[in-house]
Amino acid sequence: MASRTCSSGRSSSSSYNSNSKWRYDVFLSFRGEDTRKNFTDHLYSALDRGNINTFRDDEKLPSGEEISPHLLKSIEGSRIAIIVFSKTFADSKWCLDELVKIMECEKEKGQKVFPIFYGVEPSEVRNQTGSYGEAFKNHQTNADEEKKKKIEEWKAALRKAGKLSGFPLQNSMSDPDDFASSRINGNGAQRLTEGDRGVNPGRPYDRARLSKRGKLVNDLYPAKFDLLVRVLSRSTSERDYKLLLYESKFIEEIVVEIRRSIPKLVHVGDKIVGIDENVKQVKLLIDAKSDEVSMVGIYGIGGIGKTTIAKVIYNDLSDQFKHHSFLENVRERSKDDRGLLQLQEKLLCDILMDKTMKLSNVDEGVQMIKSRRYLGKVLIVLDDVDCPKKLRFLADSPDWFGGGSTIILTTRNKRCLNVNKAYSSYEAKGLAKNKALELFCWNAFKQHHPTDNYVDLCNRVLHHAKGLPLALVVLGSSLFQRDEEYWESTLDRLKTIPLDDIQKVLQVSYNGLDDRCKKVFLDIVCFFKDWEEKIVTKILEGCRFHPKTELKELDDKCLISISDGFIRIHDSLQEMGRAIVREKYPENPGKWSRLWEYKDIESVLTTNMLLKI
């Protein structure tokens, strides 16, 4: 039967959401009398720790009752069904009815089915021999026509399920379930604890040895690790240890396979346009076939698409890694040590597939991350890292990770990459004109091209956005289903007042500057865009600034770029800076800290002269 216990589900970063047709990741079907208190319980716990949303039903169905509509809906609403075929599975009419429904969903809904052959051969299930043959002899006794029809349905479902690729756990090790149940279930734990008087360090399974050789056991059964140490320390045989490790490894393989069968863990969005070249260039920096650790940083101004690039690459590569994690919005979530600690816990929960992971402090977190090299290669994305210090607590060195690992970070601060030489760097590029037009049109017209009477207006938008995806999406959405007059008014307004959604994103980097750098940035956006660096440097030095320091800081934060000896700045950043100057007194230029438009300068000077007369 199944089990009506549901794991807590996935974090917000998952692609599993309310719009999905699947309510659960996994429906767990099993014969309770065979495996409820041992193998199935361990499997469910491992799935739950792996953040896999799993349904099981612990309620025993009274004899003669049919499966409830709720249970049938749970089967229909599960992306994957795991069926634990054990020795007495076919004795249960309920289990067989569940199986029929599951195989219907596989055919009609595309549900994936993973059979586990627990102590039985697939051929016994497929051909109804052995214990399955005995069960059907009992079912056929005194069966009426209706029941005979149902028996044929059961047999057909068993034949189909028995042919599926699954996981065989046989009795080749003298029934590993006997060992697991006697050592790990609640009753066995109580008996052993009462009779135990501690670990004998002279025995072959003391804590140090089990810790060294049994990392997998610790990961799968963390709450019972101390008990296992006591149990195994009393054994003179290596056989018991192998039995436990055998089942533990088997469960780990199932969890890994299930995680691979669940779609990508991060949502990218709809109508992603023009990202292919950026993705291609970043992938060239990742040596997927090498045993070396690849560490790549994607940098650029806010809204250029760094996170989207990282998400696409993560989704493309994640099925090549058993262990992977995407940490979103590191800047906002790590403003203090507590936030950093939570990020470390999230990282470890993801790669260990154990959502119960807790840490005492960030230093412990560093040691824990480094100590998990034995897991092999991992895929990790750190999104929006704002300073080098945070890397020292999350992913500072290739020595922290197993061979073949890939670590990707996105940042607006190039200094994160300049300080940590382990990271290769790539500057995210804006969209070419044709791709910029397509992205804008999907948001403004819900099609890939403009309507005829809006072509010129679209070109004005493209000139304003200068290939910045954020600006194209925000402007397109704001102009959707608006008339030409509204478009004209909006474009005129943008000359002096940027849209709030764009302003907020771009201003994040400005807010992180010290006061002197803020002043230099505002001077540049008001007066010195496209000026020669040498000339600007002399002017700023005359104003008692230290331009070599301030210009470098602005360049590191991707607020300006210095190219061919000239200072460049994106139009959207220039508009953002000028909006900051006007912010407190938008209609009173006389109170602005800087004036750059001739009409404003003339107005202020004229007013001041009149006041003096």
BAKOLMI-92640 format. One record per residue (C-alpha): residue number from 1; residue in one letter; x, y, z. Coordinates in steps of 0.001 Angstrom, whole numbers, plus 500000, padded with zeros to 6 digits. Layout:
N
     i   aa       c1       c2       c3
   NUM    A        X        Y        Z
...
This chain:
613
     i   aa       c1       c2       c3
     1    M   500000   500000   500000
     2    A   501015   503646   499923
     3    S   501731   505941   502790
     4    R   499747   509077   503723
     5    T   502664   510998   505073
     6    C   503940   513897   503021
     7    S   507405   515337   503191
     8    S   507566   519094   503547
     9    G   508315   519669   499886
    10    R   510832   521745   498070
    11    S   512270   525190   498656
    12    S   511179   528218   496675
    13    S   514084   527820   494262
    14    S   512555   524664   492823
    15    S   510802   524512   489482
    16    Y   507966   522652   491226
    17    N   505256   525241   491746
    18    S   501541   525792   491966
    19    N   501224   525834   488171
    20    S   502528   522263   487869
    21    K   500102   519426   487196
    22    W   501997   517390   489788
    23    R   501137   517787   493456
    24    Y   503829   515372   494650
    25    D   507190   514326   493336
    26    V   506832   510706   494458
    27    F   504023   508322   495369
    28    L   505439   505487   497473
    29    S   503572   502181   497095
    30    F   504500   499220   499307
    31    R   503213   496291   501347
    32    G   503182   497599   504898
    33    E   503562   494255   506634
    34    D   506792   493575   504729
    35    T   508674   496864   504748
    36    R   506846   499645   506613
    37    K   509094   499595   509694
    38    N   512412   499047   507946
    39    F   513294   499489   504289
    40    T   510354   501696   503254
    41    D   510738   503869   506347
    42    H   514436   504360   505577
    43    L   513679   505082   501921
    44    Y   510979   507628   502805
    45    S   513300   509352   505290
    46    A   516054   509583   502663
    47    L   513629   511020   500091
    48    D   512352   513527   502639
    49    R   515868   514619   503608
    50    G   516611   514981   499926
    51    N   513761   517534   499736
    52    I   511727   515236   497493
    53    N   508010   515780   498098
    54    T   506791   512237   498812
    55    F   503317   510845   499513
    56    R   502742   507680   501484
    57    D   499694   506321   503311
    58    D   500286   504817   506750
    59    E   496652   504001   507338
    60    K   495708   500316   507108
    61    L   492725   499675   504853
    62    P   490055   497532   506567
    63    S   489387   494225   504821
    64    G   487032   494538   501869
    65    E   487233   498317   501467
    66    E   488148   500045   498204
    67    I   490911   502607   497738
    68    S   489662   506084   498675
    69    P   489204   508859   496066
    70    H   491829   510867   497974
    71    L   494405   508129   497464
    72    L   493557   507801   493770
    73    K   494013   511575   493329
    74    S   497352   511351   495109
    75    I   498505   508705   492640
    76    E   497323   510847   489712
    77    G   499037   513914   491170
    78    S   502473   512315   491552
    79    R   505223   512844   489002
    80    I   506911   509531   489899
    81    A   505661   506297   491458
    82    I   508008   504019   493389
    83    I   506627   500500   493852
    84    V   508341   498303   496423
    85    F   507649   494743   495260
    86    S   508233   492551   498322
    87    K   507391   488893   499000
    88    T   503791   489425   500125
    89    F   502998   492450   497932
    90    A   500639   490380   495758
    91    D   498746   489122   498836
    92    S   497216   492597   499205
    93    K   494259   493475   496970
    94    W   494826   497109   497894
    95    C   498453   497034   496710
    96    L   497363   495413   493451
    97    D   494625   498013   492910
    98    E   497196   500764   493524
    99    L   499475   499127   490969
   100    V   496714   499066   488337
   101    K   496059   502782   488891
   102    I   499783   503582   488736
   103    M   500224   501757   485436
   104    E   497189   503618   484053
   105    C   498828   506925   485028
   106    E   502080   505853   483403
   107    K   500230   505340   480126
   108    E   497818   508265   480244
   109    K   499628   510970   482230
   110    G   503286   510261   481526
   111    Q   503986   509330   485129
   112    K   507398   507709   485622
   113    V   507400   504354   487420
   114    F   510373   502913   489296
   115    P   509926   499361   490599
   116    I   512054   498128   493495
   117    F   512365   494355   493649
   118    Y   512905   493843   497358
   119    G   513849   490241   497975
   120    V   512048   489030   494846
   121    E   513129   488463   491263
   122    P   511619   490649   488502
   123    S   510574   487426   486771
   124    E   508471   486461   489826
   125    V   506574   489731   489494
   126    R   506348   489581   485720
   127    N   505243   485921   485463
   128    Q   503517   485584   488859
   129    T   505706   482734   490063
   130    G   507084   481963   493536
   131    S   505281   483866   496296
   132    Y   503370   485840   493656
   133    G   502061   482619   492122
   134    E   500913   481428   495547
   135    A   499124   484723   496155
   136    F   497194   484457   492909
   137    K   496132   480917   493667
   138    N   494495   482297   496809
   139    H   492885   485182   494898
   140    Q   491419   482796   492330
   141    T   489820   480551   494969
   142    N   486034   480957   494753
   143    A   486444   484027   492511
   144    D   483299   485216   490745
   145    E   483306   486685   487238
   146    E   483857   490236   488462
   147    K   486836   489216   490565
   148    K   488273   487107   487718
   149    K   488209   490221   485548
   150    K   490009   492169   488262
   151    I   492610   489392   488631
   152    E   493412   489699   484936
   153    E   493895   493456   485406
   154    W   496278   492776   488293
   155    K   498268   490267   486240
   156    A   498520   492657   483284
   157    A   499784   495443   485561
   158    L   502352   493083   487154
   159    R   503562   491932   483747
   160    K   504035   495517   482607
   161    A   505697   496683   485839
   162    G   507957   493627   485898
   163    K   509390   494613   482535
   164    L   510331   498130   483647
   165    S   513886   499069   484516
   166    G   514094   499188   488282
   167    F   516163   498546   491378
   168    P   516726   494918   492443
   169    L   517621   494380   496116
   170    Q   517971   490624   496434
   171    N   518686   488290   499308
   172    S   522192   487570   498109
   173    M   523492   488895   501430
   174    S   521240   486688   503562
   175    D   518340   489152   503715
   176    P   519697   492626   504507
   177    D   516228   493592   505754
   178    D   516565   491223   508712
   179    F   519716   493036   509716
   180    A   518238   496498   509176
   181    S   515053   495795   511097
   182    S   516800   494200   514075
   183    R   519327   496978   514354
   184    I   517470   500108   513265
   185    N   513735   499913   513940
   186    G   512276   501322   517119
   187    N   511999   498061   519069
   188    G   515522   496970   518193
   189    A   516881   500353   519219
   190    Q   515240   500127   522629
   191    R   516579   496654   523345
   192    L   520098   497497   522293
   193    T   520212   500769   524209
   194    E   519111   499120   527422
   195    G   521803   496445   527179
   196    D   524581   498673   525922
   197    R   527310   500103   528118
   198    G   529260   502126   525583
   199    V   531773   501586   522807
   200    N   534656   499221   523151
   201    P   537527   501029   521417
   202    G   539307   497743   520940
   203    R   536552   496272   518780
   204    P   536727   496579   514993
   205    Y   533807   499056   514693
   206    D   534582   501896   517080
   207    R   533424   505438   516247
   208    A   536622   506460   514479
   209    R   536526   503472   512179
   210    L   532826   503784   511406
   211    S   533216   507530   510822
   212    K   535989   506873   508364
   213    R   534442   503923   506558
   214    G   530742   504641   507026
   215    K   530200   508217   505830
   216    L   527280   507003   503773
   217    V   525644   505469   506849
   218    N   526060   508731   508727
   219    D   524491   510674   505868
   220    L   521505   508356   505445
   221    Y   520827   507624   509126
   222    P   522206   510652   511017
   223    A   519776   510361   513921
   224    K   520774   506738   514539
   225    F   524511   507053   513994
   226    D   525390   506751   517688
   227    L   523250   503648   517962
   228    L   524935   502129   514931
   229    V   528340   502767   516467
   230    R   527277   500908   519604
   231    V   525768   498043   517622
   232    L   528670   497574   515283
   233    S   531265   497989   518030
   234    R   529920   494775   519579
   235    S   530211   492768   516375
   236    T   533247   490606   515646
   237    S   532218   490168   512014
   238    E   532483   492484   509040
   239    R   529394   490878   507538
   240    D   526896   492958   509521
   241    Y   528590   496169   508526
   242    K   528466   495143   504855
   243    L   524777   494367   505126
   244    L   523951   497823   506459
   245    L   526189   499539   503929
   246    Y   524594   497453   501171
   247    E   521095   498737   501915
   248    S   522337   502291   502574
   249    K   524091   502438   499220
   250    F   521031   500994   497529
   251    I   518800   503736   498982
   252    E   521301   506437   498046
   253    E   521245   505249   494419
   254    I   517440   505396   494388
   255    V   517378   508948   495785
   256    V   519975   510128   493262
   257    E   518022   508585   490384
   258    I   514768   510143   491586
   259    R   516404   513568   491876
   260    R   517674   513211   488324
   261    S   514155   512377   487136
   262    I   512655   515527   488665
   263    P   512901   518510   486292
   264    K   515442   521271   486754
   265    L   515488   522921   490127
   266    V   515479   526573   489064
   267    H   512864   528486   487124
   268    V   514313   530547   484289
   269    G   511206   532252   482952
   270    D   509320   532415   479682
   271    K   510513   533723   476331
   272    I   514240   533770   477029
   273    V   515766   535568   474060
   274    G   519316   536223   472892
   275    I   521090   534366   475670
   276    D   522733   531641   473587
   277    E   526008   533442   472891
   278    N   526525   534380   476537
   279    V   525807   530794   477600
   280    K   528165   529437   474962
   281    Q   531037   531682   476077
   282    V   530636   530746   479753
   283    K   530512   527040   478909
   284    L   533815   527398   477069
   285    L   535345   528285   480443
   286    I   533962   525076   481996
   287    D   535917   521913   481290
   288    A   533153   519379   481854
   289    K   535295   516387   480881
   290    S   538240   517275   483094
   291    D   538967   516072   486606
   292    E   539927   519649   487458
   293    V   537561   521959   489333
   294    S   536077   524692   487098
   295    M   535343   528016   488821
   296    V   533762   530734   486678
   297    G   532523   534233   487527
   298    I   529958   536098   485409
   299    Y   530052   539866   485984
   300    G   528224   542881   484613
   301    I   525810   545702   485437
   302    G   522461   545034   487097
   303    G   519796   543827   484689
   304    I   522231   542544   482055
   305    G   521081   538930   482545
   306    K   523820   537353   484692
   307    T   521408   535323   486812
   308    T   519493   534109   483763
   309    I   522731   532938   482142
   310    A   523701   531078   485310
   311    K   520253   529470   485597
   312    V   520298   528214   482022
   313    I   523764   526701   482460
   314    Y   522776   525155   485793
   315    N   519712   523538   484233
   316    D   521753   522268   481294
   317    L   524448   520704   483477
   318    S   522627   519542   486607
   319    D   521767   516080   485296
   320    Q   525508   515410   484975
   321    F   525975   515848   488736
   322    K   524691   513752   491626
   323    H   525023   516749   493941
   324    H   524079   520310   493035
   325    S   522908   523563   494614
   326    F   521717   526966   493401
   327    L   522040   529723   496023
   328    E   519998   532720   494921
   329    N   520445   536339   495988
   330    V   523557   535855   498125
   331    R   523964   539622   498604
   332    E   520581   540105   500270
   333    R   520637   536843   502216
   334    S   524106   537261   503739
   335    K   524105   540733   505296
   336    D   525271   539274   508612
   337    D   526845   536071   509944
   338    R   523426   534549   510548
   339    G   522538   534983   506903
   340    L   525857   533474   505818
   341    L   525257   530542   508146
   342    Q   521855   529901   506594
   343    L   523398   529941   503124
   344    Q   526008   527393   504229
   345    E   523244   525203   505650
   346    K   521271   525478   502406
   347    L   524351   524542   500379
   348    L   525064   521503   502547
   349    C   521399   520460   502622
   350    D   521358   520472   498822
   351    I   524578   518580   498168
   352    L   524080   516097   501015
   353    M   520374   515707   500168
   354    D   519623   516234   503854
   355    K   517308   519132   504723
   356    T   517940   518668   508459
   357    M   521513   520000   508317
   358    K   522253   522585   511036
   359    L   525493   524426   511830
   360    S   526726   526246   514930
   361    N   528816   528945   513212
   362    V   530247   529912   509836
   363    D   533679   528469   510600
   364    E   532092   525091   511211
   365    G   530288   525563   507914
   366    V   533564   526097   506052
   367    Q   535043   522922   507533
   368    M   531881   520961   506749
   369    I   531865   522093   503104
   370    K   535550   521237   502697
   371    S   535117   517849   504363
   372    R   532501   516797   501796
   373    R   535029   516407   498985
   374    Y   534477   512655   499194
   375    L   531034   513137   497602
   376    G   532741   513604   494222
   377    K   531936   516334   491752
   378    V   529327   518974   492609
   379    L   527621   521781   490692
   380    I   527155   525003   492670
   381    V   525872   528440   491611
   382    L   526325   531453   493883
   383    D   524045   534176   492554
   384    D   524691   537894   493166
   385    V   527817   537789   495331
   386    D   528707   541341   496305
   387    C   532092   541057   498073
   388    P   535120   538709   498190
   389    K   534640   538008   501914
   390    K   531512   535958   501270
   391    L   533353   533656   498905
   392    R   535717   532741   501744
   393    F   532760   531159   503547
   394    L   531050   529508   500574
   395    A   533436   528544   497773
   396    D   536901   529980   498200
   397    S   539164   527418   496570
   398    P   539091   524471   494158
   399    D   540655   522436   496973
   400    W   537276   522486   498726
   401    F   535588   520351   496058
   402    G   535974   516991   494381
   403    G   537509   516633   490936
   404    G   535211   517562   488050
   405    S   533181   520037   490140
   406    T   531830   523259   488597
   407    I   531361   526434   490649
   408    I   529666   529464   489038
   409    L   529110   532867   490594
   410    T   527399   536009   489363
   411    T   528433   539433   490596
   412    R   528303   543164   489918
   413    N   531641   543494   491675
   414    K   534615   542450   489557
   415    R   536802   542615   492645
   416    C   535319   539278   493744
   417    L   537070   537765   490740
   418    N   540205   539911   490823
   419    V   540920   538968   494445
   420    N   540148   535261   494017
   421    K   542320   534143   491120
   422    A   540765   530652   491150
   423    Y   537804   532050   489176
   424    S   537869   532628   485439
   425    S   535812   535684   484498
   426    Y   533303   536524   481806
   427    E   531546   539857   481239
   428    A   527877   539386   480330
   429    K   527028   541181   477097
   430    G   523865   543089   476225
   431    L   521537   541993   473444
   432    A   522139   542617   469759
   433    K   519499   544842   468123
   434    N   517487   542023   466518
   435    K   517357   540032   469761
   436    A   516594   543144   471787
   437    L   513643   543864   469478
   438    E   512368   540292   469826
   439    L   512574   540346   473645
   440    F   510840   543722   473791
   441    C   508068   542611   471429
   442    W   507288   539477   473424
   443    N   506570   541744   476386
   444    A   504928   544640   474528
   445    F   502882   542716   471914
   446    K   503022   539050   473066
   447    Q   504563   538173   469710
   448    H   508085   538242   468303
   449    H   507626   541307   466054
   450    P   505998   544764   466338
   451    T   502726   545767   464714
   452    D   503174   548016   461671
   453    N   502255   551353   463229
   454    Y   504613   550825   466199
   455    V   507876   550112   464353
   456    D   509354   553594   464784
   457    L   508326   553730   468433
   458    C   509984   550355   469010
   459    N   513213   551654   467514
   460    R   513137   554571   469963
   461    V   512739   552112   472835
   462    L   515700   550054   471592
   463    H   517826   553191   471389
   464    H   516893   553991   474973
   465    A   517466   550457   476374
   466    K   520830   549900   474651
   467    G   520468   546097   474802
   468    L   519795   545918   478559
   469    P   517350   542991   479064
   470    L   515895   544435   482266
   471    A   514978   547704   480538
   472    L   513462   545877   477551
   473    V   511280   543641   479730
   474    V   510127   546413   482059
   475    L   509399   548867   479244
   476    G   507666   546222   477154
   477    S   505416   545191   480023
   478    S   504530   548811   480851
   479    L   503592   549566   477214
   480    F   501549   546416   476587
   481    Q   498068   547245   475174
   482    R   498784   550991   475316
   483    D   497994   553381   472442
   484    E   500565   555371   470480
   485    E   499928   558550   472462
   486    Y   500784   556733   475693
   487    W   503988   555366   474103
   488    E   505022   558865   473027
   489    S   504385   560273   476494
   490    T   506298   557444   478199
   491    L   509347   557841   475952
   492    D   509418   561604   476564
   493    R   509103   561039   480313
   494    L   512027   558578   480304
   495    K   514374   561349   479245
   496    T   514265   562670   482802
   497    I   512467   560059   484950
   498    P   513491   556384   484711
   499    L   510977   553677   485550
   500    D   511050   552639   489214
   501    D   511589   548921   488513
   502    I   514719   549703   486520
   503    Q   515940   552369   488934
   504    K   515727   550052   491961
   505    V   517819   547315   490349
   506    L   520497   549624   488999
   507    Q   520771   551673   492201
   508    V   521854   548640   494263
   509    S   525472   549026   493122
   510    Y   525415   552778   493755
   511    N   524117   552251   497290
   512    G   527118   550048   498054
   513    L   529636   552842   497330
   514    D   531316   555046   499926
   515    D   530499   558775   499875
   516    R   533501   559842   497801
   517    C   532824   557242   495120
   518    K   529163   558284   495028
   519    K   530207   561903   494366
   520    V   532590   560894   491585
   521    F   529928   558664   490013
   522    L   527400   561509   489997
   523    D   530003   563845   488473
   524    I   530588   561331   485686
   525    V   526910   560752   484873
   526    C   526236   564494   484850
   527    F   529344   565775   483071
   528    F   531960   563259   481965
   529    K   530328   560437   480003
   530    D   532575   559493   477038
   531    W   535310   561869   478207
   532    E   538970   560930   478054
   533    E   540104   559357   481312
   534    K   543240   561514   481602
   535    I   541244   564735   481435
   536    V   538649   563539   483954
   537    T   541437   562404   486277
   538    K   543026   565860   486282
   539    I   539681   567564   486946
   540    L   538888   565240   489841
   541    E   542367   565649   491319
   542    G   541769   569402   491253
   543    C   538651   568775   493346
   544    R   540753   566863   495930
   545    F   539540   563425   494939
   546    H   541756   560380   494390
   547    P   540466   559389   490972
   548    K   542697   556358   490458
   549    T   541029   554811   493494
   550    E   537483   556021   492855
   551    L   537463   555233   489119
   552    K   538808   551761   489794
   553    E   536090   551157   492378
   554    L   533373   552292   489944
   555    D   534839   550070   487248
   556    D   534953   547084   489630
   557    K   531278   547640   490517
   558    C   530382   547712   486780
   559    L   529002   551235   487094
   560    I   531421   552522   484477
   561    S   533899   550963   482083
   562    I   537179   552397   480844
   563    S   537746   551474   477217
   564    D   540466   552787   474898
   565    G   541269   555522   477399
   566    F   537691   556817   477591
   567    I   535076   556558   480347
   568    R   531949   554731   479173
   569    I   528643   554309   480960
   570    H   525354   552675   479984
   571    D   522531   555134   479282
   572    S   520318   553477   481913
   573    L   523000   553986   484573
   574    Q   523392   557609   483525
   575    E   519638   558141   483865
   576    M   519693   556428   487255
   577    G   522485   558731   488513
   578    R   520814   561898   487260
   579    A   517537   560809   488867
   580    I   519395   560574   492196
   581    V   520556   564202   491788
   582    R   516984   565337   491106
   583    E   515372   563031   493673
   584    K   514642   565378   496604
   585    Y   513675   568435   494535
   586    P   512542   567192   491109
   587    E   510939   570519   490134
   588    N   513555   572846   491657
   589    P   516927   572690   489822
   590    G   518234   575448   492067
   591    K   518536   572917   494891
   592    W   520220   570179   492844
   593    S   523876   569423   493605
   594    R   524719   569416   489873
   595    L   523329   571064   486732
   596    W   524021   569674   483252
   597    E   521184   570861   481003
   598    Y   521619   574315   479461
   599    K   518002   575314   480154
   600    D   518335   574420   483844
   601    I   521623   576286   484179
   602    E   520148   579363   482485
   603    S   517028   579223   484661
   604    V   518940   578938   487924
   605    L   521447   581669   487040
   606    T   518660   583992   485886
   607    T   516679   583414   489063
   608    N   519731   584031   491255
   609    M   520560   587256   489421
   610    L   516997   588508   489824
   611    L   517088   587728   493537
   612    K   520218   589847   493918
   613    I   518687   592892   492208
